Amino acid sequence: MIRIIIKIIVSSQHMSMEYEQKAALIRFYQALIQDGKEVDREEKLIIFNALFRKTDTGLIKSDNSGLTQKS
């Protein structure tokens, strides 16, 4: 039971840090746009990929090591 609670707490802290970083990136992007800075396509892709990537909670193992691929 304690192990589960610890996993939930650690996951919550990880998610909090992850979304604080995403919020900072959004504020940075908004500041660039507001100042009239030109953001090219590659820079937008970097920013958007960072914002919309899947965030792992750590609660469920996400690796597929147990799956075998049949040829």
N, CA, C and O atoms as a Tinker XYZ file with bonds, in Angstrom:
   284  protein
     1  N      0.819000   -1.196000    0.000000    73     2
     2  CA     0.000000    0.000000    0.000000    64     1     3
     3  C      0.864000    1.261000    0.000000    63     2     4     5
     4  O      0.597000    2.201000   -0.749000    81     3
     5  N      1.883000    1.278000    0.831000    73     3     6
     6  CA     2.763000    2.449000    0.893000    64     5     7
     7  C      3.514000    2.619000   -0.429000    63     6     8     9
     8  O      3.749000    3.742000   -0.873000    81     7
     9  N      3.883000    1.519000   -1.044000    73     7    10
    10  CA     4.588000    1.576000   -2.332000    64     9    11
    11  C      3.715000    2.256000   -3.387000    63    10    12    13
    12  O      4.216000    3.040000   -4.194000    81    11
    13  N      2.435000    1.965000   -3.384000    73    11    14
    14  CA     1.503000    2.572000   -4.339000    64    13    15
    15  C      1.381000    4.072000   -4.084000    63    14    16    17
    16  O      1.390000    4.869000   -5.022000    81    15
    17  N      1.268000    4.448000   -2.828000    73    15    18
    18  CA     1.157000    5.870000   -2.476000    64    17    19
    19  C      2.412000    6.624000   -2.894000    63    18    20    21
    20  O      2.325000    7.738000   -3.411000    81    19
    21  N      3.575000    6.023000   -2.674000    73    19    22
    22  CA     4.835000    6.661000   -3.067000    64    21    23
    23  C      4.887000    6.835000   -4.582000    63    22    24    25
    24  O      5.313000    7.882000   -5.067000    81    23
    25  N      4.453000    5.810000   -5.343000    73    23    26
    26  CA     4.443000    5.915000   -6.808000    64    25    27
    27  C      3.526000    7.045000   -7.273000    63    26    28    29
    28  O      3.858000    7.784000   -8.199000    81    27
    29  N      2.389000    7.167000   -6.631000    73    27    30
    30  CA     1.441000    8.222000   -7.009000    64    29    31
    31  C      2.029000    9.600000   -6.702000    63    30    32    33
    32  O      1.899000   10.522000   -7.508000    81    31
    33  N      2.666000    9.744000   -5.555000    73    31    34
    34  CA     3.277000   11.029000   -5.181000    64    33    35
    35  C      4.392000   11.399000   -6.146000    63    34    36    37
    36  O      4.463000   12.538000   -6.607000    81    35
    37  N      5.263000   10.443000   -6.452000    73    35    38
    38  CA     6.378000   10.706000   -7.373000    64    37    39
    39  C      5.840000   11.040000   -8.768000    63    38    40    41
    40  O      6.348000   11.944000   -9.431000    81    39
    41  N      4.823000   10.319000   -9.205000    73    39    42
    42  CA     4.223000   10.594000  -10.506000    64    41    43
    43  C      3.612000   11.991000  -10.534000    63    42    44    45
    44  O      3.751000   12.713000  -11.522000    81    43
    45  N      2.947000   12.367000   -9.467000    73    43    46
    46  CA     2.337000   13.689000   -9.384000    64    45    47
    47  C      3.393000   14.791000   -9.454000    63    46    48    49
    48  O      3.203000   15.795000  -10.140000    81    47
    49  N      4.488000   14.604000   -8.754000    73    47    50
    50  CA     5.571000   15.592000   -8.786000    64    49    51
    51  C      6.174000   15.681000  -10.185000    63    50    52    53
    52  O      6.467000   16.773000  -10.671000    81    51
    53  N      6.356000   14.535000  -10.826000    73    51    54
    54  CA     6.909000   14.505000  -12.185000    64    53    55
    55  C      5.985000   15.234000  -13.160000    63    54    56    57
    56  O      6.441000   16.031000  -13.980000    81    55
    57  N      4.684000   14.954000  -13.064000    73    55    58
    58  CA     3.733000   15.608000  -13.959000    64    57    59
    59  C      3.686000   17.116000  -13.707000    63    58    60    61
    60  O      3.576000   17.902000  -14.648000    81    59
    61  N      3.767000   17.514000  -12.454000    73    59    62
    62  CA     3.768000   18.930000  -12.114000    64    61    63
    63  C      4.960000   19.644000  -12.745000    63    62    64    65
    64  O      4.804000   20.714000  -13.333000    81    63
    65  N      6.139000   19.060000  -12.624000    73    63    66
    66  CA     7.339000   19.659000  -13.222000    64    65    67
    67  C      7.223000   19.698000  -14.740000    63    66    68    69
    68  O      7.598000   20.689000  -15.366000    81    67
    69  N      6.713000   18.638000  -15.332000    73    67    70
    70  CA     6.568000   18.559000  -16.788000    64    69    71
    71  C      5.667000   19.680000  -17.307000    63    70    72    73
    72  O      5.995000   20.342000  -18.292000    81    71
    73  N      4.538000   19.888000  -16.641000    73    71    74
    74  CA     3.606000   20.896000  -17.120000    64    73    75
    75  C      4.030000   22.311000  -16.755000    63    74    76    77
    76  O      3.616000   23.259000  -17.423000    81    75
    77  N      4.831000   22.482000  -15.730000    73    75    78
    78  CA     5.419000   23.803000  -15.457000    64    77    79
    79  C      6.379000   24.176000  -16.585000    63    78    80    81
    80  O      6.426000   25.331000  -17.007000    81    79
    81  N      7.142000   23.197000  -17.073000    73    79    82
    82  CA     8.057000   23.451000  -18.181000    64    81    83
    83  C      7.289000   23.781000  -19.459000    63    82    84    85
    84  O      7.686000   24.664000  -20.218000    81    83
    85  N      6.192000   23.068000  -19.690000    73    83    86
    86  CA     5.384000   23.358000  -20.877000    64    85    87
    87  C      4.761000   24.750000  -20.784000    63    86    88    89
    88  O      4.681000   25.457000  -21.788000    81    87
    89  N      4.323000   25.145000  -19.602000    73    87    90
    90  CA     3.756000   26.482000  -19.416000    64    89    91
    91  C      4.816000   27.559000  -19.673000    63    90    92    93
    92  O      4.519000   28.592000  -20.273000    81    91
    93  N      6.036000   27.320000  -19.226000    73    91    94
    94  CA     7.122000   28.276000  -19.465000    64    93    95
    95  C      7.415000   28.385000  -20.957000    63    94    96    97
    96  O      7.678000   29.477000  -21.460000    81    95
    97  N      7.372000   27.267000  -21.662000    73    95    98
    98  CA     7.607000   27.274000  -23.107000    64    97    99
    99  C      6.497000   28.037000  -23.826000    63    98   100   101
   100  O      6.764000   28.754000  -24.790000    81    99
   101  N      5.277000   27.890000  -23.374000    73    99   102
   102  CA     4.153000   28.632000  -23.964000    64   101   103
   103  C      4.336000   30.135000  -23.741000    63   102   104   105
   104  O      4.133000   30.931000  -24.658000    81   103
   105  N      4.719000   30.520000  -22.518000    73   103   106
   106  CA     4.952000   31.948000  -22.242000    64   105   107
   107  C      6.089000   32.495000  -23.106000    63   106   108   109
   108  O      6.011000   33.626000  -23.585000    81   107
   109  N      7.137000   31.707000  -23.305000    73   107   110
   110  CA     8.254000   32.116000  -24.153000    64   109   111
   111  C      7.786000   32.323000  -25.598000    63   110   112   113
   112  O      8.129000   33.321000  -26.232000    81   111
   113  N      7.009000   31.379000  -26.104000    73   111   114
   114  CA     6.494000   31.479000  -27.476000    64   113   115
   115  C      5.583000   32.695000  -27.621000    63   114   116   117
   116  O      5.658000   33.416000  -28.616000    81   115
   117  N      4.723000   32.923000  -26.629000    73   115   118
   118  CA     3.835000   34.087000  -26.671000    64   117   119
   119  C      4.630000   35.392000  -26.651000    63   118   120   121
   120  O      4.265000   36.353000  -27.327000    81   119
   121  N      5.707000   35.426000  -25.882000    73   119   122
   122  CA     6.539000   36.629000  -25.817000    64   121   123
   123  C      7.208000   36.884000  -27.167000    63   122   124   125
   124  O      7.318000   38.031000  -27.601000    81   123
   125  N      7.649000   35.825000  -27.824000    73   123   126
   126  CA     8.249000   35.987000  -29.155000    64   125   127
   127  C      7.239000   36.569000  -30.132000    63   126   128   129
   128  O      7.544000   37.504000  -30.872000    81   127
   129  N      6.057000   36.021000  -30.128000    73   127   130
   130  CA     5.008000   36.482000  -31.047000    64   129   131
   131  C      4.612000   37.927000  -30.732000    63   130   132   133
   132  O      4.443000   38.744000  -31.637000    81   131
   133  N      4.469000   38.231000  -29.449000    73   131   134
   134  CA     4.049000   39.573000  -29.039000    64   133   135
   135  C      5.093000   40.629000  -29.426000    63   134   136   137
   136  O      4.743000   41.752000  -29.789000    81   135
   137  N      6.382000   40.256000  -29.344000    73   135   138
   138  CA     7.440000   41.195000  -29.706000    64   137   139
   139  C      7.619000   41.319000  -31.211000    63   138   140   141
   140  O      8.420000   42.127000  -31.681000    81   139
   141  N      6.878000   40.525000  -31.962000    73   139   142
   142  CA     6.966000   40.601000  -33.411000    64   141   143
   143  C      8.157000   39.851000  -33.988000    63   142   144   145
   144  O      8.542000   40.086000  -35.134000    81   143
   145  N      8.737000   38.959000  -33.215000    73   143   146
   146  CA     9.869000   38.168000  -33.702000    64   145   147
   147  C      9.367000   37.151000  -34.718000    63   146   148   149
   148  O      8.282000   36.587000  -34.574000    81   147
   149  N     10.164000   36.935000  -35.726000    73   147   150
   150  CA     9.833000   35.953000  -36.752000    64   149   151
   151  C     10.229000   34.565000  -36.258000    63   150   152   153
   152  O     11.399000   34.310000  -35.971000    81   151
   153  N      9.247000   33.672000  -36.162000    73   151   154
   154  CA     9.493000   32.297000  -35.753000    64   153   155
   155  C      9.345000   31.440000  -37.001000    63   154   156   157
   156  O      8.253000   31.321000  -37.557000    81   155
   157  N     10.448000   30.844000  -37.436000    73   155   158
   158  CA    10.365000   30.068000  -38.669000    64   157   159
   159  C      9.753000   28.689000  -38.425000    63   158   160   161
   160  O      9.500000   28.295000  -37.286000    81   159
   161  N      9.527000   27.983000  -39.499000    73   159   162
   162  CA     8.831000   26.694000  -39.453000    64   161   163
   163  C      9.541000   25.678000  -38.561000    63   162   164   165
   164  O      8.892000   24.977000  -37.784000    81   163
   165  N     10.866000   25.594000  -38.665000    73   163   166
   166  CA    11.625000   24.621000  -37.865000    64   165   167
   167  C     11.511000   24.925000  -36.370000    63   166   168   169
   168  O     11.365000   24.013000  -35.555000    81   167
   169  N     11.579000   26.200000  -36.017000    73   167   170
   170  CA    11.450000   26.585000  -34.612000    64   169   171
   171  C     10.051000   26.272000  -34.087000    63   170   172   173
   172  O      9.896000   25.818000  -32.953000    81   171
   173  N      9.035000   26.516000  -34.911000    73   171   174
   174  CA     7.669000   26.183000  -34.518000    64   173   175
   175  C      7.517000   24.681000  -34.296000    63   174   176   177
   176  O      6.873000   24.252000  -33.339000    81   175
   177  N      8.109000   23.888000  -35.182000    73   175   178
   178  CA     8.029000   22.432000  -35.030000    64   177   179
   179  C      8.672000   21.975000  -33.721000    63   178   180   181
   180  O      8.139000   21.104000  -33.034000    81   179
   181  N      9.804000   22.558000  -33.384000    73   179   182
   182  CA    10.479000   22.205000  -32.131000    64   181   183
   183  C      9.586000   22.533000  -30.941000    63   182   184   185
   184  O      9.414000   21.719000  -30.034000    81   183
   185  N      9.024000   23.736000  -30.958000    73   183   186
   186  CA     8.174000   24.172000  -29.849000    64   185   187
   187  C      6.919000   23.315000  -29.759000    63   186   188   189
   188  O      6.574000   22.835000  -28.679000    81   187
   189  N      6.236000   23.117000  -30.878000    73   187   190
   190  CA     4.988000   22.358000  -30.852000    64   189   191
   191  C      5.212000   20.891000  -30.506000    63   190   192   193
   192  O      4.399000   20.293000  -29.802000    81   191
   193  N      6.297000   20.308000  -30.987000    73   191   194
   194  CA     6.592000   18.919000  -30.620000    64   193   195
   195  C      6.854000   18.788000  -29.124000    63   194   196   197
   196  O      6.444000   17.807000  -28.504000    81   195
   197  N      7.529000   19.765000  -28.549000    73   195   198
   198  CA     7.781000   19.732000  -27.106000    64   197   199
   199  C      6.487000   19.903000  -26.316000    63   198   200   201
   200  O      6.306000   19.284000  -25.267000    81   199
   201  N      5.598000   20.740000  -26.819000    73   199   202
   202  CA     4.339000   20.985000  -26.106000    64   201   203
   203  C      3.374000   19.809000  -26.188000    63   202   204   205
   204  O      2.670000   19.517000  -25.221000    81   203
   205  N      3.335000   19.142000  -27.319000    73   203   206
   206  CA     2.318000   18.125000  -27.545000    64   205   207
   207  C      2.842000   16.695000  -27.507000    63   206   208   209
   208  O      2.145000   15.772000  -27.929000    81   207
   209  N      4.051000   16.500000  -27.010000    73   207   210
   210  CA     4.549000   15.128000  -26.896000    64   209   211
   211  C      3.833000   14.426000  -25.739000    63   210   212   213
   212  O      3.341000   15.059000  -24.806000    81   211
   213  N      3.796000   13.130000  -25.835000    73   211   214
   214  CA     3.142000   12.331000  -24.794000    64   213   215
   215  C      3.972000   12.388000  -23.521000    63   214   216   217
   216  O      5.195000   12.255000  -23.561000    81   215
   217  N      3.305000   12.585000  -22.399000    73   215   218
   218  CA     3.973000   12.654000  -21.113000    64   217   219
   219  C      3.740000   11.352000  -20.366000    63   218   220   221
   220  O      2.600000   10.942000  -20.152000    81   219
   221  N      4.819000   10.712000  -19.978000    73   219   222
   222  CA     4.741000    9.453000  -19.253000    64   221   223
   223  C      4.552000    9.728000  -17.769000    63   222   224   225
   224  O      5.320000   10.478000  -17.167000    81   223
   225  N      3.522000    9.114000  -17.177000    73   223   226
   226  CA     3.256000    9.318000  -15.755000    64   225   227
   227  C      4.152000    8.460000  -14.882000    63   226   228   229
   228  O      4.406000    8.796000  -13.726000    81   227
   229  N      4.631000    7.355000  -15.432000    73   227   230
   230  CA     5.458000    6.447000  -14.658000    64   229   231
   231  C      4.644000    5.441000  -13.864000    63   230   232   233
   232  O      5.214000    4.565000  -13.213000    81   231
   233  N      3.317000    5.550000  -13.905000    73   231   234
   234  CA     2.477000    4.628000  -13.152000    64   233   235
   235  C      2.309000    3.292000  -13.877000    63   234   236   237
   236  O      2.199000    2.243000  -13.241000    81   235
   237  N      2.291000    3.336000  -15.193000    73   235   238
   238  CA     2.137000    2.127000  -15.991000    64   237   239
   239  C      3.366000    1.992000  -16.873000    63   238   240   241
   240  O      3.776000    2.948000  -17.530000    81   239
   241  N      3.942000    0.816000  -16.885000    73   239   242
   242  CA     5.111000    0.605000  -17.733000    64   241   243
   243  C      4.678000    0.722000  -19.183000    63   242   244   245
   244  O      3.714000    0.085000  -19.607000    81   243
   245  N      5.398000    1.540000  -19.939000    73   243   246
   246  CA     4.994000    1.813000  -21.321000    64   245   247
   247  C      5.871000    1.097000  -22.342000    63   246   248   249
   248  O      5.675000    1.267000  -23.545000    81   247
   249  N      6.832000    0.300000  -21.883000    73   247   250
   250  CA     7.673000   -0.383000  -22.863000    64   249   251
   251  C      6.956000   -1.644000  -23.364000    63   250   252   253
   252  O      6.115000   -2.219000  -22.673000    81   251
   253  N      7.302000   -2.041000  -24.547000    73   251   254
   254  CA     6.684000   -3.219000  -25.157000    64   253   255
   255  C      7.642000   -4.394000  -25.156000    63   254   256   257
   256  O      7.611000   -5.212000  -26.075000    81   255
   257  N      8.478000   -4.493000  -24.160000    73   255   258
   258  CA     9.499000   -5.538000  -24.139000    64   257   259
   259  C      8.887000   -6.927000  -24.015000    63   258   260   261
   260  O      9.522000   -7.906000  -24.406000    81   259
   261  N      7.678000   -7.041000  -23.487000    73   259   262
   262  CA     7.037000   -8.342000  -23.332000    64   261   263
   263  C      6.354000   -8.828000  -24.601000    63   262   264   265
   264  O      5.957000   -9.990000  -24.685000    81   263
   265  N      6.215000   -7.962000  -25.575000    73   263   266
   266  CA     5.558000   -8.328000  -26.820000    64   265   267
   267  C      6.572000   -8.846000  -27.820000    63   266   268   269
   268  O      7.663000   -8.292000  -27.956000    81   267
   269  N      6.214000   -9.895000  -28.508000    73   267   270
   270  CA     7.100000  -10.417000  -29.542000    64   269   271
   271  C      6.435000  -10.190000  -30.885000    63   270   272   273
   272  O      5.213000  -10.256000  -31.015000    81   271
   273  N      7.260000   -9.923000  -31.874000    73   271   274
   274  CA     6.747000   -9.665000  -33.208000    64   273   275
   275  C      6.947000  -10.918000  -34.039000    63   274   276   277
   276  O      8.058000  -11.440000  -34.134000    81   275
   277  N      5.872000  -11.394000  -34.635000    73   275   278
   278  CA     5.947000  -12.591000  -35.475000    64   277   279
   279  C      6.216000  -12.165000  -36.902000    63   278   280   281
   280  O      5.647000  -11.186000  -37.386000    81   279
   281  N      7.086000  -12.903000  -37.577000    73   279   282
   282  CA     7.417000  -12.575000  -38.962000    64   281   283
   283  C      6.512000  -13.292000  -39.924000    63   282   284
   284  O      6.649000  -13.133000  -41.137000    81   283
